[in-house]
Amino acid sequence: MRYVVTDDFVAKHGWTPDTMARALFKPLAQIGVHVERARGFGQGGFQSDGLTPEELRQKVAEVKRVLNEVLDGPPPDKPTDR
């Protein structure tokens, strides 16, 4: 499972895609989702192969919860350790 942040990502507070990817890295890792920063446009967001429809609905809800929590907070001041 992965969450892809592309160049067309627009976030609150004027966050750049790079800043958003850094901010999402640890919180999404805690729920088993890897964050990727991809250059270009489109094909971003949550991606997962092989989940049943019910598992997908549950994971999407978890990802949305994390996204909302991150977006409601301040952007990170510096890059996080990977």
Backbone hydrogen bonds in HBPLUS format (Angstrom, degrees):
<---DONOR---> <-ACCEPTOR-->    atom                        ^
c    i                          cat <-CA-CA->   ^        H-A-AA   ^      H-
h    n   atom  resd res      DA  || num        DHA   H-A  angle D-A-AA Bond
n    s   type  num  typ     dist DA aas  dist angle  dist       angle   num
A0034-HIS N   A0001-MET O   3.10 MM  33  6.30 172.3  2.10 137.9 135.6     1
A0002-ARG N   A0047-GLN O   2.93 MM  45  5.37 165.7  1.95 161.4 164.6     2
A0047-GLN N   A0002-ARG O   2.76 MM  45  5.37 161.7  1.80 167.6 166.8     3
A0003-TYR N   A0034-HIS O   2.73 MM  31  6.14 149.6  1.82 155.9 161.8     4
A0036-GLU N   A0003-TYR O   2.92 MM  33  6.19 162.0  1.95 150.7 153.4     5
A0004-VAL N   A0045-GLY O   2.92 MM  41  5.00 165.4  1.94 131.9 130.2     6
A0045-GLY N   A0004-VAL O   2.71 MM  41  5.00 165.5  1.73 145.5 143.8     7
A0005-VAL N   A0036-GLU O   2.83 MM  31  6.19 166.6  1.85 166.3 169.6     8
A0038-ALA N   A0005-VAL O   2.98 MM  33  6.04 151.9  2.06 140.1 149.2     9
A0009-PHE N   A0006-THR O   3.11 MM   3  5.70 158.4  2.16 123.0 124.0    10
A0007-ASP N   A0040-GLY O   2.84 MM  33  5.44 144.7  1.96 163.0 173.7    11
A0015-TRP N   A0012-LYS O   3.38 MM   3  6.35 162.3  2.41 127.2 128.4    12
A0020-MET N   A0016-THR O   2.94 MM   4  6.20 160.8  1.98 154.9 160.5    13
A0021-ALA N   A0017-PRO O   2.92 MM   4  6.11 158.8  1.97 148.3 153.6    14
A0022-ARG N   A0018-ASP O   3.07 MM   4  6.32 159.2  2.11 147.6 152.8    15
A0023-ALA N   A0019-THR O   2.93 MM   4  6.17 157.6  1.98 148.7 155.2    16
A0024-LEU N   A0020-MET O   2.96 MM   4  6.13 144.5  2.09 148.6 157.4    17
A0025-PHE N   A0021-ALA O   3.13 MM   4  6.10 131.2  2.38 142.2 153.2    18
A0028-LEU N   A0024-LEU O   3.03 MM   4  5.82 164.6  2.05 155.7 160.2    19
A0029-ALA N   A0025-PHE O   3.13 MM   4  6.11 146.1  2.25 137.8 147.7    20
A0030-GLN N   A0026-LYS O   3.13 MM   4  6.37 143.4  2.27 149.9 158.3    21
A0031-ILE N   A0028-LEU O   3.03 MM   3  5.36 148.1  2.13 105.8 115.1    22
A0033-VAL N   A0028-LEU O   2.92 MM   5  5.11 164.9  1.94 139.0 136.8    23
A0032-GLY N   A0029-ALA O   3.04 MM   3  4.89 164.6  2.07 105.8 108.1    24
A0056-LEU N   A0052-THR O   2.85 MM   4  6.04 160.6  1.89 161.1 166.9    25
A0057-ARG N   A0053-PRO O   3.00 MM   4  6.22 160.1  2.04 146.7 151.5    26
A0058-GLN N   A0054-GLU O   3.06 MM   4  6.31 161.1  2.10 149.8 154.5    27
A0059-LYS N   A0055-GLU O   2.92 MM   4  6.13 160.5  1.96 150.2 155.7    28
A0060-VAL N   A0056-LEU O   2.85 MM   4  5.99 162.1  1.89 155.6 160.5    29
A0061-ALA N   A0057-ARG O   3.07 MM   4  6.23 155.7  2.13 143.4 149.7    30
A0062-GLU N   A0058-GLN O   3.06 MM   4  6.38 152.6  2.14 144.0 151.2    31
A0063-VAL N   A0059-LYS O   2.87 MM   4  6.14 163.4  1.90 154.6 158.8    32
A0064-LYS N   A0060-VAL O   2.88 MM   4  6.08 163.6  1.91 152.8 157.1    33
A0065-ARG N   A0061-ALA O   3.01 MM   4  6.18 153.3  2.08 143.8 150.9    34
A0066-VAL N   A0062-GLU O   3.02 MM   4  6.34 161.5  2.06 153.0 157.0    35
A0067-LEU N   A0063-VAL O   2.88 MM   4  6.12 166.0  1.90 155.6 159.8    36
A0068-ASN N   A0064-LYS O   2.94 MM   4  6.12 164.4  1.97 150.1 153.8    37
A0069-GLU N   A0065-ARG O   3.03 MM   4  6.29 156.7  2.09 147.4 153.9    38
A0070-VAL N   A0066-VAL O   2.92 MM   4  6.16 163.8  1.95 158.4 162.4    39
A0071-LEU N   A0067-LEU O   2.85 MM   4  6.02 167.6  1.87 156.2 160.0    40
A0072-ASP N   A0068-ASN O   3.02 MM   4  6.06 139.8  2.18 140.5 150.1    41
A0073-GLY N   A0070-VAL O   3.10 MM   3  5.35 150.6  2.19 105.5 114.4    42
